[in-house]
Structures are given as C-alpha cells and as structure tokens.
Amino acid sequence: MSGLTIRAATAEDAPAIAAIYAPIVRDTVISFETEPPGEAEIARRIAAVQAVYPWLVSVGAEGGVTGYTYATRFRERAAYRWCCESTAYVAESTRGQGVGRRLYAALFDMLRRQGFLSVVGVITLPNAASVGLHEAMGFEPVGVYHNAGFKFGAWHDVGWWTLELGPFGNEPREPIPFPELG
C-alpha cells in the first residue's frame, strides 16, 4: 500500500480506532469483548499501553487511520517480563493489502529494540486471515484452548501462537519502557 505511514498512536486517533474495532466486537467472535469500547476508553487504553509497550497506527495516503497494533503484558509474574502479547486490527476497507504485515513488522522492530524476546498471539478459531498473518510473520502454533470463550450463543476455541524475537541469553537486559525508547 503506497503512501502508508506507521507512527505511535495518540489520543486523537481514538475515534478512528474505535470505528475500526466496533464492528469486530459487535459482529464477530474475533474479539471476546461484548460491548465496543467508546472513544474515551480507547484513549485511556492507548495511554495505559504506551506506559510500557508500543501502540502504533497505520495512516493511509489520505491521512486516515487504516489499522492499529499494540503489545500488552503477557502475564503478571516478574519472570514473564520479556514476553508480551500482540494485537492487530485493520480497517475493513484496507484488509488484504499488507497493512497488517507492515504494522506487525513495525511493532516487532520496536519490541526488539525495547528488549522483549518473545511475542504471543491469541486467535479465536477459526480465523484463517489472522492465522495466515501470524504465520507469515513467523509465529508458530503452540496450542489450542478448547471452549475458552462464550459469545453469540456458542463456545469458541482460542489458538495460541508464539514468535521468538530472540536471542535468549542467560542474563537478558531489562525491557526499556516505550516512552524511554526515543
């Protein structure tokens, strides 16, 4: 997609992000949220995530947000701090144009620079597009939680994928918080 730029999300991107995410929450099982978050909640989430992790948006040639990606904490325990979970969503009008790949490539570059060593992807199954994106980016499947979530009157499986950002040494450096990355 020519003219596409990727940058850190801001609170001003919250309306566009909410508009991308709302139909996914409202109409699909891709997200296990059941009520689409509003603009204020999205702005709050951006600020909370960016205290440690990147939240990035893609912007098309016309200036509109075409997708977004971010990382979050994988688990609470201290020994997990070099692993994070990734998420990416692309506007329906720009799906299949490589936006997701470009967003993920930028996110993983940032995470490597921060010192994170692995990323987990969690996908409601079936979802061929998301599985394809994750595997194209180098993720490997590691397992399935059967009947993990109930939405729209049915139980849904969740697949887990992992990507090593590497290398794994004996004494990894502490991850650098996103605001300190520069």
LUMDREN-587841 format. One line per field, with one value per residue: residue number from 1; residue in three letters; z, x, y of N, C-alpha, C in turn. Coordinates in steps of 0.05 Angstrom, whole numbers. Example, Ala and Ser with C-alpha at 12.3 -4.5 7.8 and 13.67 -1.06 7.14 Angstrom:
2
gumar: (1:2) $
fiza: (ALA:SER) $
n_w: (156:142) $
n_u: (264:257) $
n_v: (-114:-45) $
ca_w: (156:143) $
ca_u: (246:273) $
ca_v: (-90:-21) $
c_w: (156:157) $
c_u: (264:258) $
c_v: (-66:1) $
// end
This chain:
182
gumar: (1:2:3:4:5:6:7:8:9:10:11:12:13:14:15:16:17:18:19:20:21:22:23:24:25:26:27:28:29:30:31:32:33:34:35:36:37:38:39:40:41:42:43:44:45:46:47:48:49:50:51:52:53:54:55:56:57:58:59:60:61:62:63:64:65:66:67:68:69:70:71:72:73:74:75:76:77:78:79:80:81:82:83:84:85:86:87:88:89:90:91:92:93:94:95:96:97:98:99:100:101:102:103:104:105:106:107:108:109:110:111:112:113:114:115:116:117:118:119:120:121:122:123:124:125:126:127:128:129:130:131:132:133:134:135:136:137:138:139:140:141:142:143:144:145:146:147:148:149:150:151:152:153:154:155:156:157:158:159:160:161:162:163:164:165:166:167:168:169:170:171:172:173:174:175:176:177:178:179:180:181:182) $
fiza: (MET:SER:GLY:LEU:THR:ILE:ARG:ALA:ALA:THR:ALA:GLU:ASP:ALA:PRO:ALA:ILE:ALA:ALA:ILE:TYR:ALA:PRO:ILE:VAL:ARG:ASP:THR:VAL:ILE:SER:PHE:GLU:THR:GLU:PRO:PRO:GLY:GLU:ALA:GLU:ILE:ALA:ARG:ARG:ILE:ALA:ALA:VAL:GLN:ALA:VAL:TYR:PRO:TRP:LEU:VAL:SER:VAL:GLY:ALA:GLU:GLY:GLY:VAL:THR:GLY:TYR:THR:TYR:ALA:THR:ARG:PHE:ARG:GLU:ARG:ALA:ALA:TYR:ARG:TRP:CYS:CYS:GLU:SER:THR:ALA:TYR:VAL:ALA:GLU:SER:THR:ARG:GLY:GLN:GLY:VAL:GLY:ARG:ARG:LEU:TYR:ALA:ALA:LEU:PHE:ASP:MET:LEU:ARG:ARG:GLN:GLY:PHE:LEU:SER:VAL:VAL:GLY:VAL:ILE:THR:LEU:PRO:ASN:ALA:ALA:SER:VAL:GLY:LEU:HIS:GLU:ALA:MET:GLY:PHE:GLU:PRO:VAL:GLY:VAL:TYR:HIS:ASN:ALA:GLY:PHE:LYS:PHE:GLY:ALA:TRP:HIS:ASP:VAL:GLY:TRP:TRP:THR:LEU:GLU:LEU:GLY:PRO:PHE:GLY:ASN:GLU:PRO:ARG:GLU:PRO:ILE:PRO:PHE:PRO:GLU:LEU:GLY) $
n_w: (0:-22:3:55:124:187:255:324:363:383:430:398:357:375:360:307:315:349:313:276:309:332:297:296:349:357:315:307:330:336:372:442:472:489:485:446:460:476:449:490:525:491:484:536:541:503:527:574:554:527:568:576:530:457:419:358:297:230:175:120:52:47:97:136:191:181:206:266:317:376:436:496:566:579:623:694:731:749:721:670:642:594:554:513:492:428:386:330:286:226:184:151:98:80:85:68:39:57:102:155:159:153:198:239:230:242:296:319:309:342:392:395:398:448:480:488:483:464:433:440:405:405:381:363:341:284:244:191:164:205:227:182:176:224:219:172:191:221:267:307:317:382:413:432:466:483:476:503:506:510:465:428:434:431:445:438:410:425:395:405:389:380:375:369:386:400:415:463:521:580:618:607:587:621:596:559:575:531:527:538:496:453) $
n_u: (17:19:43:30:40:70:61:67:9:-39:-81:-116:-126:-163:-220:-219:-195:-232:-275:-255:-251:-302:-342:-317:-320:-376:-399:-371:-334:-281:-259:-266:-291:-354:-382:-372:-317:-318:-294:-268:-252:-218:-178:-159:-139:-98:-61:-50:-26:18:51:88:91:91:39:15:-6:-29:-28:-62:-50:-87:-91:-122:-132:-115:-108:-86:-39:-15:23:17:23:41:35:26:69:137:179:159:168:197:166:110:42:12:-30:-70:-109:-143:-173:-235:-238:-185:-164:-125:-86:-35:-28:-33:14:54:44:53:107:132:117:143:195:201:191:235:277:264:277:246:235:201:137:68:12:-58:-114:-181:-214:-248:-203:-179:-153:-126:-94:-63:-36:-6:26:53:85:121:105:93:48:26:-13:-82:-137:-193:-262:-259:-283:-347:-393:-444:-480:-451:-396:-326:-263:-194:-135:-64:-5:66:122:191:231:283:355:359:391:432:428:384:375:338:273:262:219:168:161:214:244:256) $
n_v: (-24:39:101:93:105:92:103:124:116:165:201:228:193:158:160:139:89:66:63:25:-20:-28:-56:-106:-124:-121:-153:-201:-260:-252:-216:-223:-185:-157:-111:-54:-13:57:121:150:109:80:118:120:68:69:105:76:29:50:65:26:-8:-9:24:28:61:55:99:121:146:187:206:182:136:69:22:-13:-32:-64:-80:-118:-134:-201:-239:-232:-245:-234:-261:-267:-220:-210:-227:-214:-198:-193:-152:-138:-99:-84:-36:-51:-35:-35:-86:-143:-118:-116:-84:-103:-136:-97:-65:-103:-115:-66:-62:-107:-95:-50:-75:-110:-73:-52:-94:-139:-209:-249:-260:-268:-292:-291:-323:-326:-383:-412:-372:-356:-313:-284:-325:-336:-286:-284:-331:-319:-279:-306:-331:-389:-443:-462:-485:-501:-474:-504:-488:-438:-387:-356:-332:-300:-342:-389:-434:-420:-437:-421:-406:-409:-376:-367:-323:-318:-266:-264:-258:-312:-305:-318:-276:-232:-164:-113:-98:-38:15:38:97:113:97:130) $
ca_w: (0:-24:18:83:144:213:276:350:366:402:439:375:340:388:345:284:326:358:289:265:328:339:283:304:374:354:295:304:354:335:399:463:484:480:480:435:477:464:443:515:534:473:491:562:535:489:547:592:540:519:591:574:504:434:406:332:277:202:164:91:38:51:124:155:204:167:223:290:331:402:453:524:585:575:649:716:745:740:702:644:632:568:535:512:474:407:375:306:271:202:174:131:71:72:90:45:24:70:124:179:159:158:226:256:226:257:324:327:309:367:415:396:408:476:494:491:469:452:430:439:390:413:359:364:318:262:234:171:158:227:228:159:182:245:209:152:206:234:291:306:335:406:427:430:490:473:490:521:508:501:453:407:439:426:455:417:416:422:389:415:372:392:358:383:377:407:424:491:536:608:633:589:598:627:574:561:570:505:526:541:473:437) $
ca_u: (0:37:34:24:59:64:70:56:-18:-45:-109:-132:-132:-183:-245:-214:-190:-259:-291:-245:-255:-330:-355:-305:-332:-405:-408:-354:-322:-253:-254:-284:-306:-382:-391:-350:-309:-321:-270:-254:-239:-196:-156:-148:-123:-73:-43:-41:-8:43:69:108:92:82:13:21:-27:-21:-42:-61:-42:-107:-89:-139:-121:-124:-104:-70:-27:-2:31:10:35:32:25:34:93:161:195:147:170:209:146:86:21:7:-57:-71:-134:-142:-200:-246:-232:-157:-155:-114:-68:-9:-27:-27:42:71:40:67:136:140:113:163:220:201:194:263:292:259:289:228:247:181:110:46:-12:-81:-133:-206:-214:-229:-198:-158:-138:-108:-74:-45:-19:13:46:70:104:139:93:89:26:34:-35:-110:-154:-219:-285:-247:-300:-375:-403:-464:-494:-435:-369:-305:-235:-174:-108:-41:19:89:144:215:245:309:365:355:416:429:420:373:373:310:260:260:192:164:167:242:258:267) $
ca_v: (0:62:124:84:111:80:121:119:125:187:202:238:170:142:156:122:63:56:56:0:-41:-32:-78:-131:-131:-123:-171:-225:-271:-246:-205:-233:-164:-159:-83:-38:10:83:136:156:84:74:137:111:44:77:116:55:11:63:69:5:-21:8:23:41:63:59:121:120:170:208:216:168:112:45:-1:-8:-55:-58:-103:-116:-154:-229:-248:-214:-253:-219:-277:-265:-193:-209:-237:-197:-207:-174:-150:-120:-97:-68:-27:-69:-25:-39:-113:-157:-100:-116:-66:-119:-144:-74:-58:-122:-112:-43:-68:-126:-80:-34:-93:-119:-50:-49:-116:-162:-232:-266:-248:-288:-284:-307:-321:-342:-402:-408:-345:-361:-288:-279:-347:-331:-263:-292:-350:-305:-262:-324:-344:-418:-451:-477:-500:-491:-476:-511:-476:-418:-364:-359:-307:-304:-367:-413:-435:-416:-444:-400:-416:-394:-376:-353:-313:-311:-242:-273:-284:-318:-308:-324:-252:-212:-137:-106:-84:-9:24:52:126:118:86:152) $
c_w: (0:-8:47:101:170:234:302:351:387:410:416:356:351:372:321:293:335:335:276:283:333:324:289:330:371:337:292:331:354:362:418:479:473:475:469:453:462:461:469:526:517:480:517:557:521:509:566:579:536:543:589:545:481:427:381:315:250:191:134:78:42:79:145:167:190:183:248:302:357:416:481:540:580:601:670:729:732:719:674:630:605:546:535:492:453:397:350:294:248:193:152:103:62:79:65:28:38:94:150:181:165:187:244:253:242:287:334:327:335:392:418:407:438:493:500:474:457:452:427:423:399:393:364:338:310:254:215:166:180:230:206:164:202:234:188:167:222:260:286:325:358:420:423:457:478:490:511:525:497:491:431:409:433:440:433:427:411:417:399:396:386:371:375:370:382:411:454:504:565:625:614:603:603:603:580:557:545:506:528:516:455:408) $
c_u: (18:25:27:47:50:77:58:27:-19:-74:-127:-139:-155:-209:-241:-210:-216:-276:-281:-253:-285:-344:-343:-316:-362:-414:-393:-346:-292:-244:-275:-297:-335:-394:-368:-342:-311:-294:-254:-239:-216:-172:-143:-130:-97:-53:-33:-21:19:60:92:112:84:52:17:-4:-14:-39:-39:-54:-61:-107:-106:-125:-133:-121:-88:-60:-16:6:21:25:24:20:37:61:118:177:184:154:184:190:122:66:16:-21:-55:-98:-131:-170:-209:-238:-204:-147:-145:-94:-40:-6:-20:2:60:68:56:97:146:138:136:191:223:205:222:281:288:271:270:239:227:154:91:23:-35:-104:-157:-207:-243:-226:-174:-141:-118:-86:-54:-26:3:34:64:91:124:129:90:66:37:12:-62:-123:-182:-241:-277:-265:-327:-385:-423:-476:-478:-408:-349:-278:-217:-147:-86:-18:41:109:167:227:275:330:361:382:411:419:409:372:343:298:258:231:190:170:197:258:270:262) $
c_v: (25:85:118:92:97:97:113:131:148:185:212:216:153:139:137:93:50:48:30:-23:-48:-55:-106:-141:-138:-147:-197:-236:-267:-234:-216:-210:-166:-132:-67:-15:36:97:142:132:76:93:129:86:51:87:95:36:24:70:49:-4:-2:4:40:41:65:81:121:146:193:219:201:143:87:20:6:-34:-46:-84:-97:-137:-181:-240:-230:-221:-241:-235:-276:-238:-190:-219:-218:-209:-185:-175:-131:-122:-77:-61:-45:-61:-29:-67:-126:-141:-98:-97:-80:-127:-120:-64:-77:-119:-89:-48:-86:-113:-64:-52:-104:-97:-46:-71:-139:-185:-251:-252:-271:-276:-303:-302:-338:-358:-408:-378:-347:-336:-282:-300:-342:-308:-271:-311:-337:-288:-280:-337:-374:-425:-468:-492:-486:-495:-481:-498:-455:-394:-369:-333:-315:-333:-392:-411:-434:-424:-420:-413:-397:-398:-361:-346:-306:-286:-245:-252:-287:-323:-314:-300:-231:-185:-131:-92:-54:-1:41:82:132:109:107:150) $
// end
